[in-house]
Amino acid sequence: MGTSVLSLRIDGELLDRLRDHAAKRGMSVQDYVIQTLIRNDFDERFQSAVEETERFYGVT
């Protein structure tokens, strides 16, 4: 399995929140995000967020 680069553009407030959460755990923002993505329930939470967004904005 190879590796890939994921680039994100995020709001400054969200980045500050991510930094705070990561710092509380003694982690870098990148490590914190990766750990969050590999959590067992991520797929479920992500699908739920997608469905809520679709309801809010309407399916495109």
C-alpha positions in Angstrom: 0.0 0.0 0.0 1.4 3.4 -1.0 0.8 6.8 0.6 -1.0 9.8 -0.7 -1.2 13.5 0.3 -4.5 15.0 1.4 -4.6 18.8 1.4 -7.4 20.6 3.2 -8.6 24.2 3.3 -10.2 24.8 6.7 -11.5 27.8 8.5 -9.1 29.5 11.0 -11.5 28.9 13.9 -11.7 25.2 13.1 -7.9 25.0 12.9 -7.6 26.7 16.3 -10.0 24.2 17.8 -8.1 21.3 16.2 -4.9 22.7 17.6 -6.4 22.9 21.1 -7.7 19.3 21.0 -4.4 18.0 19.7 -2.4 20.0 22.3 -4.5 18.5 25.1 -3.4 15.1 23.9 0.2 16.1 23.2 -0.2 15.5 19.5 0.3 17.4 16.3 -2.8 18.5 14.4 -1.9 16.1 11.6 -1.6 13.1 14.1 -4.9 14.2 15.8 -6.8 14.3 12.5 -5.4 10.9 11.4 -6.3 9.3 14.7 -9.8 10.7 14.4 -10.1 9.4 10.9 -9.1 5.8 11.8 -11.5 5.6 14.8 -13.9 2.7 14.5 -17.0 4.9 14.4 -15.6 7.4 11.9 -17.5 5.9 9.0 -20.8 6.0 10.9 -20.2 9.6 12.1 -19.1 10.7 8.6 -22.2 9.2 6.9 -24.4 10.9 9.5 -22.8 14.3 8.8 -23.2 13.8 5.1 -26.9 12.9 5.5 -27.4 16.0 7.7 -25.7 18.2 5.2 -27.8 16.8 2.4 -30.9 17.5 4.4 -29.8 21.0 5.1 -28.7 22.0 1.6 -30.7 19.5 -0.4 -29.1 16.7 -2.4 -27.2 18.0 -5.4 
